[in-house]
């Protein structure tokens, strides 16, 4: 089970939908840091990379 509230899940889904430019349920890994920041997180570049973020657009989808 998740320790996130229903409200947290809704916020995350909304933020994800903003970065899902093609509507396919995937985001470019390049935008992972922006997505996390939109959720009031403050990830370091190392954390973003550890979570699968990339430094160039188009390399990977999440």
C-alpha positions in Angstrom: 0.0 0.0 0.0 1.0 3.6 -0.4 1.4 6.2 2.4 0.2 9.0 0.0 -3.2 10.5 0.6 -5.8 10.6 -2.1 -5.1 14.4 -2.5 -1.3 13.7 -3.0 -2.1 11.1 -5.7 -4.4 13.5 -7.5 -1.7 16.3 -7.3 0.9 13.9 -8.7 -1.4 12.7 -11.5 -2.2 16.3 -12.5 1.5 17.4 -12.5 2.4 14.3 -14.5 -0.4 15.1 -17.1 1.2 18.6 -17.6 4.5 17.0 -18.7 2.8 14.3 -20.7 2.9 16.4 -23.9 1.7 13.6 -26.2 -1.0 12.2 -23.9 0.5 8.7 -23.9 1.0 8.3 -20.2 4.8 8.9 -20.5 7.1 11.8 -19.9 10.5 12.6 -21.2 13.1 11.7 -18.5 14.6 15.2 -19.1 11.5 16.7 -17.4 11.7 14.6 -14.3 13.3 17.3 -12.2 10.7 19.8 -13.3 7.9 17.4 -12.4 9.4 16.8 -8.9 9.8 20.5 -8.4 6.1 21.0 -9.4 5.3 18.7 -6.5 7.2 20.9 -4.0 10.2 18.6 -3.9 13.7 20.0 -4.1 15.8 17.2 -5.8 19.5 17.5 -6.4 20.8 16.7 -9.9 22.2 13.4 -8.5 18.8 12.4 -7.1 17.1 13.2 -10.4 19.7 11.0 -12.2 19.3 8.2 -9.7 15.6 8.2 -10.3 16.1 7.9 -14.1 16.3 11.5 -15.2 18.5 12.4 -18.2 20.4 15.5 -19.2 19.2 15.4 -22.9 15.7 15.4 -24.3 14.6 12.4 -26.2 16.9 9.8 -24.6 14.4 8.0 -22.4 10.7 8.0 -21.5 9.2 7.4 -18.1 
